[in-house]
Amino acid sequence: MWDALGRQHCRMWRSLLEGEPLLARDARNDLVLLARRANIEERSLEAIDETVMDELFRVILRRWQGRDEARLHGMALMIAASTLGEIRRAA
């Protein structure tokens, strides 16, 4: 079960970062269903998403120290986070 949750969470984030909001929405819905089966609250998923965003931001800052590259990748992360927020509100 835990492996399935991890893989589904990766699918959701990959879709978000690739700019595929419909795939991300479907992946999020599947993730929530798996989490319910494992007795994991949706708020816990949100906390995990926040941790993922923080870590991705740290990676961006360390990996792309050039200002322009870091800004572009940071914007991609902000768009992904915004899309995730829209998906959560629509659910």
N, CA, C and O atoms as a Tinker XYZ file with bonds, in Angstrom:
   364  protein
     1  N      0.824000   -1.199000    0.000000    73     2
     2  CA     0.000000    0.000000    0.000000    64     1     3
     3  C      0.865000    1.259000    0.000000    63     2     4     5
     4  O      0.593000    2.209000   -0.734000    81     3
     5  N      1.927000    1.257000    0.844000    73     3     6
     6  CA     2.761000    2.463000    0.954000    64     5     7
     7  C      3.490000    2.742000   -0.352000    63     6     8     9
     8  O      3.648000    3.897000   -0.747000    81     7
     9  N      3.938000    1.667000   -1.029000    73     7    10
    10  CA     4.599000    1.856000   -2.319000    64     9    11
    11  C      3.638000    2.469000   -3.327000    63    10    12    13
    12  O      4.009000    3.364000   -4.086000    81    11
    13  N      2.407000    1.985000   -3.332000    73    11    14
    14  CA     1.402000    2.517000   -4.258000    64    13    15
    15  C      1.136000    3.991000   -3.978000    63    14    16    17
    16  O      0.997000    4.786000   -4.908000    81    15
    17  N      1.068000    4.354000   -2.716000    73    15    18
    18  CA     0.874000    5.767000   -2.356000    64    17    19
    19  C      2.038000    6.615000   -2.853000    63    18    20    21
    20  O      1.835000    7.688000   -3.421000    81    19
    21  N      3.249000    6.134000   -2.640000    73    19    22
    22  CA     4.430000    6.877000   -3.081000    64    21    23
    23  C      4.476000    7.043000   -4.587000    63    22    24    25
    24  O      4.772000    8.128000   -5.089000    81    23
    25  N      4.184000    5.965000   -5.315000    73    23    26
    26  CA     4.179000    6.048000   -6.779000    64    25    27
    27  C      3.107000    7.008000   -7.280000    63    26    28    29
    28  O      3.338000    7.777000   -8.213000    81    27
    29  N      1.932000    6.958000   -6.654000    73    27    30
    30  CA     0.843000    7.834000   -7.083000    64    29    31
    31  C      1.177000    9.294000   -6.793000    63    30    32    33
    32  O      0.867000   10.181000   -7.588000    81    31
    33  N      1.808000    9.535000   -5.657000    73    31    34
    34  CA     2.207000   10.899000   -5.316000    64    33    35
    35  C      3.224000   11.414000   -6.338000    63    34    36    37
    36  O      3.163000   12.572000   -6.753000    81    35
    37  N      4.156000   10.549000   -6.738000    73    35    38
    38  CA     5.127000   10.925000   -7.775000    64    37    39
    39  C      4.431000   11.230000   -9.094000    63    38    40    41
    40  O      4.786000   12.194000   -9.773000    81    39
    41  N      3.446000   10.421000   -9.463000    73    39    42
    42  CA     2.696000   10.673000  -10.704000    64    41    43
    43  C      2.027000   12.043000  -10.664000    63    42    44    45
    44  O      2.049000   12.790000  -11.642000    81    43
    45  N      1.432000   12.357000   -9.516000    73    43    46
    46  CA     0.760000   13.647000   -9.393000    64    45    47
    47  C      1.761000   14.791000   -9.575000    63    46    48    49
    48  O      1.511000   15.721000  -10.342000    81    47
    49  N      2.885000   14.719000   -8.874000    73    47    50
    50  CA     3.871000   15.796000   -8.956000    64    49    51
    51  C      4.495000   15.877000  -10.340000    63    50    52    53
    52  O      4.744000   16.975000  -10.839000    81    51
    53  N      4.751000   14.738000  -10.968000    73    51    54
    54  CA     5.298000   14.758000  -12.322000    64    53    55
    55  C      4.326000   15.469000  -13.261000    63    54    56    57
    56  O      4.737000   16.286000  -14.084000    81    55
    57  N      3.051000   15.160000  -13.136000    73    55    58
    58  CA     2.037000   15.810000  -13.976000    64    57    59
    59  C      1.984000   17.307000  -13.704000    63    58    60    61
    60  O      1.883000   18.108000  -14.633000    81    59
    61  N      2.052000   17.681000  -12.435000    73    59    62
    62  CA     2.044000   19.104000  -12.089000    64    61    63
    63  C      3.231000   19.830000  -12.709000    63    62    64    65
    64  O      3.073000   20.893000  -13.309000    81    63
    65  N      4.410000   19.254000  -12.561000    73    63    66
    66  CA     5.626000   19.909000  -13.038000    64    65    67
    67  C      5.741000   19.894000  -14.557000    63    66    68    69
    68  O      6.442000   20.725000  -15.134000    81    67
    69  N      5.061000   18.960000  -15.204000    73    67    70
    70  CA     5.061000   18.916000  -16.663000    64    69    71
    71  C      3.936000   19.757000  -17.259000    63    70    72    73
    72  O      3.750000   19.786000  -18.476000    81    71
    73  N      3.186000   20.443000  -16.390000    73    71    74
    74  CA     2.119000   21.317000  -16.879000    64    73    75
    75  C      0.921000   20.570000  -17.419000    63    74    76    77
    76  O      0.298000   21.007000  -18.387000    81    75
    77  N      0.593000   19.455000  -16.808000    73    75    78
    78  CA    -0.541000   18.617000  -17.219000    64    77    79
    79  C     -1.606000   18.632000  -16.124000    63    78    80    81
    80  O     -1.713000   17.668000  -15.366000    81    79
    81  N     -2.401000   19.708000  -16.024000    73    79    82
    82  CA    -3.347000   19.821000  -14.911000    64    81    83
    83  C     -4.419000   18.736000  -14.873000    63    82    84    85
    84  O     -4.831000   18.326000  -13.788000    81    83
    85  N     -4.875000   18.266000  -16.020000    73    83    86
    86  CA    -5.907000   17.223000  -16.012000    64    85    87
    87  C     -5.343000   15.896000  -15.505000    63    86    88    89
    88  O     -5.994000   15.192000  -14.733000    81    87
    89  N     -4.138000   15.563000  -15.943000    73    87    90
    90  CA    -3.498000   14.348000  -15.429000    64    89    91
    91  C     -3.204000   14.489000  -13.940000    63    90    92    93
    92  O     -3.350000   13.533000  -13.179000    81    91
    93  N     -2.789000   15.688000  -13.527000    73    91    94
    94  CA    -2.508000   15.929000  -12.104000    64    93    95
    95  C     -3.778000   15.791000  -11.279000    63    94    96    97
    96  O     -3.753000   15.228000  -10.184000    81    95
    97  N     -4.887000   16.304000  -11.802000    73    95    98
    98  CA    -6.162000   16.189000  -11.090000    64    97    99
    99  C     -6.553000   14.729000  -10.903000    63    98   100   101
   100  O     -6.939000   14.310000   -9.812000    81    99
   101  N     -6.448000   13.964000  -11.984000    73    99   102
   102  CA    -6.792000   12.542000  -11.898000    64   101   103
   103  C     -5.854000   11.806000  -10.940000    63   102   104   105
   104  O     -6.289000   10.956000  -10.164000    81   103
   105  N     -4.569000   12.141000  -11.003000    73   103   106
   106  CA    -3.600000   11.508000  -10.104000    64   105   107
   107  C     -3.894000   11.875000   -8.657000    63   106   108   109
   108  O     -3.775000   11.036000   -7.764000    81   107
   109  N     -4.276000   13.119000   -8.424000    73   107   110
   110  CA    -4.610000   13.556000   -7.059000    64   109   111
   111  C     -5.840000   12.801000   -6.550000    63   110   112   113
   112  O     -5.865000   12.345000   -5.408000    81   111
   113  N     -6.850000   12.675000   -7.396000    73   111   114
   114  CA    -8.052000   11.936000   -6.990000    64   113   115
   115  C     -7.710000   10.491000   -6.627000    63   114   116   117
   116  O     -8.194000    9.968000   -5.624000    81   115
   117  N     -6.876000    9.851000   -7.447000    73   115   118
   118  CA    -6.458000    8.476000   -7.149000    64   117   119
   119  C     -5.644000    8.424000   -5.858000    63   118   120   121
   120  O     -5.778000    7.485000   -5.074000    81   119
   121  N     -4.804000    9.431000   -5.640000    73   119   122
   122  CA    -3.999000    9.493000   -4.421000    64   121   123
   123  C     -4.886000    9.605000   -3.188000    63   122   124   125
   124  O     -4.639000    8.938000   -2.183000    81   123
   125  N     -5.906000   10.436000   -3.256000    73   123   126
   126  CA    -6.822000   10.602000   -2.123000    64   125   127
   127  C     -7.549000    9.291000   -1.829000    63   126   128   129
   128  O     -7.729000    8.929000   -0.666000    81   127
   129  N     -7.966000    8.581000   -2.872000    73   127   130
   130  CA    -8.632000    7.288000   -2.665000    64   129   131
   131  C     -7.702000    6.282000   -1.989000    63   130   132   133
   132  O     -8.106000    5.582000   -1.060000    81   131
   133  N     -6.465000    6.214000   -2.456000    73   131   134
   134  CA    -5.494000    5.314000   -1.827000    64   133   135
   135  C     -5.247000    5.707000   -0.374000    63   134   136   137
   136  O     -5.150000    4.846000    0.501000    81   135
   137  N     -5.149000    6.994000   -0.125000    73   135   138
   138  CA    -4.901000    7.476000    1.240000    64   137   139
   139  C     -6.056000    7.101000    2.163000    63   138   140   141
   140  O     -5.839000    6.702000    3.307000    81   139
   141  N     -7.270000    7.230000    1.669000    73   139   142
   142  CA    -8.429000    6.858000    2.493000    64   141   143
   143  C     -8.387000    5.383000    2.866000    63   142   144   145
   144  O     -8.699000    5.009000    3.996000    81   143
   145  N     -7.997000    4.546000    1.901000    73   143   146
   146  CA    -7.896000    3.109000    2.184000    64   145   147
   147  C     -6.847000    2.818000    3.249000    63   146   148   149
   148  O     -6.949000    1.840000    3.989000    81   147
   149  N     -5.837000    3.683000    3.315000    73   147   150
   150  CA    -4.762000    3.506000    4.299000    64   149   151
   151  C     -5.019000    4.319000    5.571000    63   150   152   153
   152  O     -4.142000    4.433000    6.427000    81   151
   153  N     -6.225000    4.883000    5.692000    73   151   154
   154  CA    -6.592000    5.705000    6.858000    64   153   155
   155  C     -5.684000    6.920000    7.039000    63   154   156   157
   156  O     -5.328000    7.282000    8.161000    81   155
   157  N     -5.319000    7.537000    5.927000    73   155   158
   158  CA    -4.515000    8.757000    5.957000    64   157   159
   159  C     -5.436000    9.921000    5.626000    63   158   160   161
   160  O     -6.134000    9.901000    4.613000    81   159
   161  N     -5.436000   10.928000    6.479000    73   159   162
   162  CA    -6.296000   12.094000    6.274000    64   161   163
   163  C     -5.756000   12.959000    5.140000    63   162   164   165
   164  O     -4.553000   12.989000    4.880000    81   163
   165  N     -6.660000   13.654000    4.479000    73   163   166
   166  CA    -6.261000   14.523000    3.381000    64   165   167
   167  C     -5.328000   15.628000    3.870000    63   166   168   169
   168  O     -4.443000   16.064000    3.134000    81   167
   169  N     -5.520000   16.076000    5.096000    73   167   170
   170  CA    -4.628000   17.100000    5.651000    64   169   171
   171  C     -3.187000   16.592000    5.722000    63   170   172   173
   172  O     -2.242000   17.364000    5.557000    81   171
   173  N     -3.027000   15.309000    5.963000    73   171   174
   174  CA    -1.677000   14.730000    5.968000    64   173   175
   175  C     -1.060000   14.788000    4.573000    63   174   176   177
   176  O      0.132000   15.059000    4.427000    81   175
   177  N     -1.873000   14.533000    3.552000    73   175   178
   178  CA    -1.377000   14.653000    2.178000    64   177   179
   179  C     -0.948000   16.084000    1.887000    63   178   180   181
   180  O      0.072000   16.313000    1.237000    81   179
   181  N     -1.725000   17.042000    2.368000    73   179   182
   182  CA    -1.384000   18.447000    2.153000    64   181   183
   183  C     -0.064000   18.797000    2.834000    63   182   184   185
   184  O      0.744000   19.543000    2.280000    81   183
   185  N      0.154000   18.266000    4.021000    73   183   186
   186  CA     1.417000   18.514000    4.729000    64   185   187
   187  C      2.589000   17.908000    3.955000    63   186   188   189
   188  O      3.665000   18.501000    3.880000    81   187
   189  N      2.373000   16.732000    3.385000    73   187   190
   190  CA     3.421000   16.097000    2.583000    64   189   191
   191  C      3.701000   16.935000    1.341000    63   190   192   193
   192  O      4.860000   17.123000    0.969000    81   191
   193  N      2.650000   17.439000    0.697000    73   191   194
   194  CA     2.833000   18.296000   -0.477000    64   193   195
   195  C      3.641000   19.544000   -0.123000    63   194   196   197
   196  O      4.500000   19.967000   -0.897000    81   195
   197  N      3.374000   20.128000    1.026000    73   195   198
   198  CA     4.131000   21.306000    1.457000    64   197   199
   199  C      5.606000   20.960000    1.631000    63   198   200   201
   200  O      6.480000   21.747000    1.269000    81   199
   201  N      5.878000   19.786000    2.183000    73   199   202
   202  CA     7.262000   19.343000    2.354000    64   201   203
   203  C      7.935000   19.142000    0.998000    63   202   204   205
   204  O      9.094000   19.513000    0.813000    81   203
   205  N      7.204000   18.552000    0.053000    73   203   206
   206  CA     7.742000   18.351000   -1.297000    64   205   207
   207  C      8.068000   19.698000   -1.929000    63   206   208   209
   208  O      9.140000   19.865000   -2.509000    81   207
   209  N      7.151000   20.666000   -1.822000    73   207   210
   210  CA     7.399000   21.986000   -2.403000    64   209   211
   211  C      8.625000   22.646000   -1.781000    63   210   212   213
   212  O      9.446000   23.228000   -2.489000    81   211
   213  N      8.748000   22.557000   -0.468000    73   211   214
   214  CA     9.917000   23.128000    0.209000    64   213   215
   215  C     11.204000   22.488000   -0.301000    63   214   216   217
   216  O     12.182000   23.180000   -0.582000    81   215
   217  N     11.196000   21.177000   -0.417000    73   215   218
   218  CA    12.399000   20.472000   -0.862000    64   217   219
   219  C     12.729000   20.804000   -2.311000    63   218   220   221
   220  O     13.894000   21.017000   -2.647000    81   219
   221  N     11.724000   20.851000   -3.168000    73   219   222
   222  CA    11.972000   21.215000   -4.566000    64   221   223
   223  C     12.538000   22.627000   -4.668000    63   222   224   225
   224  O     13.427000   22.885000   -5.480000    81   223
   225  N     12.032000   23.529000   -3.857000    73   223   226
   226  CA    12.543000   24.899000   -3.870000    64   225   227
   227  C     14.012000   24.930000   -3.443000    63   226   228   229
   228  O     14.821000   25.642000   -4.039000    81   227
   229  N     14.351000   24.159000   -2.416000    73   227   230
   230  CA    15.759000   24.084000   -1.974000    64   229   231
   231  C     16.654000   23.525000   -3.080000    63   230   232   233
   232  O     17.765000   24.009000   -3.293000    81   231
   233  N     16.165000   22.510000   -3.774000    73   231   234
   234  CA    16.931000   21.928000   -4.880000    64   233   235
   235  C     17.151000   22.977000   -5.963000    63   234   236   237
   236  O     18.259000   23.104000   -6.486000    81   235
   237  N     16.123000   23.716000   -6.299000    73   235   238
   238  CA    16.239000   24.761000   -7.317000    64   237   239
   239  C     17.300000   25.777000   -6.914000    63   238   240   241
   240  O     18.146000   26.150000   -7.726000    81   239
   241  N     17.255000   26.220000   -5.676000    73   239   242
   242  CA    18.214000   27.228000   -5.222000    64   241   243
   243  C     19.645000   26.705000   -5.237000    63   242   244   245
   244  O     20.573000   27.446000   -5.562000    81   243
   245  N     19.830000   25.437000   -4.889000    73   243   246
   246  CA    21.188000   24.871000   -4.862000    64   245   247
   247  C     21.679000   24.499000   -6.254000    63   246   248   249
   248  O     22.841000   24.727000   -6.591000    81   247
   249  N     20.808000   23.937000   -7.044000    73   247   250
   250  CA    21.210000   23.419000   -8.361000    64   249   251
   251  C     21.422000   24.536000   -9.372000    63   250   252   253
   252  O     22.404000   24.527000  -10.114000    81   251
   253  N     20.520000   25.480000   -9.403000    73   251   254
   254  CA    20.600000   26.551000  -10.382000    64   253   255
   255  C     20.917000   27.851000   -9.663000    63   254   256   257
   256  O     20.027000   28.621000   -9.301000    81   255
   257  N     22.192000   28.071000   -9.470000    73   255   258
   258  CA    22.587000   29.256000   -8.728000    64   257   259
   259  C     22.546000   30.515000   -9.583000    63   258   260   261
   260  O     22.580000   31.629000   -9.061000    81   259
   261  N     22.475000   30.334000  -10.893000    73   259   262
   262  CA    22.291000   31.491000  -11.765000    64   261   263
   263  C     20.895000   32.050000  -11.553000    63   262   264   265
   264  O     19.916000   31.304000  -11.539000    81   263
   265  N     20.804000   33.338000  -11.390000    73   263   266
   266  CA    19.542000   33.981000  -11.029000    64   265   267
   267  C     18.422000   33.681000  -12.023000    63   266   268   269
   268  O     17.308000   33.348000  -11.620000    81   267
   269  N     18.711000   33.798000  -13.315000    73   267   270
   270  CA    17.660000   33.601000  -14.321000    64   269   271
   271  C     17.147000   32.164000  -14.337000    63   270   272   273
   272  O     15.940000   31.933000  -14.409000    81   271
   273  N     18.062000   31.204000  -14.271000    73   271   274
   274  CA    17.635000   29.800000  -14.265000    64   273   275
   275  C     16.830000   29.470000  -13.015000    63   274   276   277
   276  O     15.799000   28.802000  -13.091000    81   275
   277  N     17.300000   29.933000  -11.879000    73   275   278
   278  CA    16.576000   29.677000  -10.630000    64   277   279
   279  C     15.189000   30.306000  -10.684000    63   278   280   281
   280  O     14.217000   29.719000  -10.209000    81   279
   281  N     15.100000   31.492000  -11.258000    73   279   282
   282  CA    13.807000   32.167000  -11.358000    64   281   283
   283  C     12.850000   31.371000  -12.240000    63   282   284   285
   284  O     11.682000   31.202000  -11.890000    81   283
   285  N     13.333000   30.883000  -13.374000    73   283   286
   286  CA    12.475000   30.106000  -14.278000    64   285   287
   287  C     11.978000   28.826000  -13.615000    63   286   288   289
   288  O     10.794000   28.497000  -13.692000    81   287
   289  N     12.878000   28.114000  -12.972000    73   287   290
   290  CA    12.474000   26.870000  -12.310000    64   289   291
   291  C     11.588000   27.160000  -11.099000    63   290   292   293
   292  O     10.667000   26.399000  -10.802000    81   291
   293  N     11.865000   28.248000  -10.412000    73   291   294
   294  CA    11.010000   28.651000   -9.292000    64   293   295
   295  C      9.602000   28.981000   -9.761000    63   294   296   297
   296  O      8.623000   28.649000   -9.092000    81   295
   297  N      9.502000   29.634000  -10.911000    73   295   298
   298  CA     8.183000   29.947000  -11.470000    64   297   299
   299  C      7.436000   28.667000  -11.830000    63   298   300   301
   300  O      6.228000   28.570000  -11.610000    81   299
   301  N      8.142000   27.693000  -12.378000    73   299   302
   302  CA     7.499000   26.409000  -12.707000    64   301   303
   303  C      6.949000   25.758000  -11.446000    63   302   304   305
   304  O      5.858000   25.189000  -11.459000    81   303
   305  N      7.707000   25.843000  -10.356000    73   303   306
   306  CA     7.236000   25.279000   -9.089000    64   305   307
   307  C      6.026000   26.050000   -8.571000    63   306   308   309
   308  O      5.093000   25.449000   -8.037000    81   307
   309  N      6.031000   27.367000   -8.720000    73   307   310
   310  CA     4.885000   28.167000   -8.273000    64   309   311
   311  C      3.639000   27.834000   -9.081000    63   310   312   313
   312  O      2.542000   27.758000   -8.527000    81   311
   313  N      3.796000   27.638000  -10.374000    73   311   314
   314  CA     2.657000   27.260000  -11.218000    64   313   315
   315  C      2.131000   25.891000  -10.794000    63   314   316   317
   316  O      0.920000   25.688000  -10.715000    81   315
   317  N      3.040000   24.954000  -10.522000    73   315   318
   318  CA     2.620000   23.620000  -10.066000    64   317   319
   319  C      1.858000   23.719000   -8.752000    63   318   320   321
   320  O      0.829000   23.065000   -8.579000    81   319
   321  N      2.358000   24.533000   -7.824000    73   319   322
   322  CA     1.686000   24.699000   -6.530000    64   321   323
   323  C      0.319000   25.342000   -6.705000    63   322   324   325
   324  O     -0.640000   24.958000   -6.036000    81   323
   325  N      0.226000   26.311000   -7.598000    73   323   326
   326  CA    -1.056000   26.965000   -7.860000    64   325   327
   327  C     -2.058000   25.980000   -8.457000    63   326   328   329
   328  O     -3.225000   25.958000   -8.066000    81   327
   329  N     -1.599000   25.173000   -9.398000    73   327   330
   330  CA    -2.466000   24.163000  -10.006000    64   329   331
   331  C     -2.945000   23.169000   -8.959000    63   330   332   333
   332  O     -4.112000   22.777000   -8.956000    81   331
   333  N     -2.047000   22.762000   -8.071000    73   331   334
   334  CA    -2.430000   21.839000   -7.003000    64   333   335
   335  C     -3.497000   22.471000   -6.115000    63   334   336   337
   336  O     -4.443000   21.796000   -5.709000    81   335
   337  N     -3.355000   23.749000   -5.812000    73   335   338
   338  CA    -4.371000   24.442000   -5.018000    64   337   339
   339  C     -5.724000   24.441000   -5.705000    63   338   340   341
   340  O     -6.752000   24.235000   -5.061000    81   339
   341  N     -5.726000   24.673000   -7.015000    73   339   342
   342  CA    -6.981000   24.650000   -7.773000    64   341   343
   343  C     -7.606000   23.258000   -7.745000    63   342   344   345
   344  O     -8.822000   23.121000   -7.609000    81   343
   345  N     -6.778000   22.234000   -7.874000    73   343   346
   346  CA    -7.275000   20.853000   -7.844000    64   345   347
   347  C     -7.892000   20.547000   -6.485000    63   346   348   349
   348  O     -8.953000   19.927000   -6.406000    81   347
   349  N     -7.233000   20.980000   -5.422000    73   347   350
   350  CA    -7.761000   20.738000   -4.070000    64   349   351
   351  C     -9.110000   21.427000   -3.879000    63   350   352   353
   352  O    -10.041000   20.841000   -3.327000    81   351
   353  N     -9.210000   22.670000   -4.337000    73   351   354
   354  CA   -10.470000   23.412000   -4.164000    64   353   355
   355  C    -11.605000   22.781000   -4.960000    63   354   356   357
   356  O    -12.756000   22.790000   -4.523000    81   355
   357  N    -11.283000   22.239000   -6.118000    73   355   358
   358  CA   -12.318000   21.648000   -6.971000    64   357   359
   359  C    -12.798000   20.292000   -6.452000    63   358   360   361
   360  O    -13.881000   19.832000   -6.813000    81   359
   361  N    -11.996000   19.663000   -5.614000    73   359   362
   362  CA   -12.341000   18.308000   -5.137000    64   361   363
   363  C    -13.490000   18.330000   -4.155000    63   362   364
   364  O    -13.901000   17.279000   -3.662000    81   363
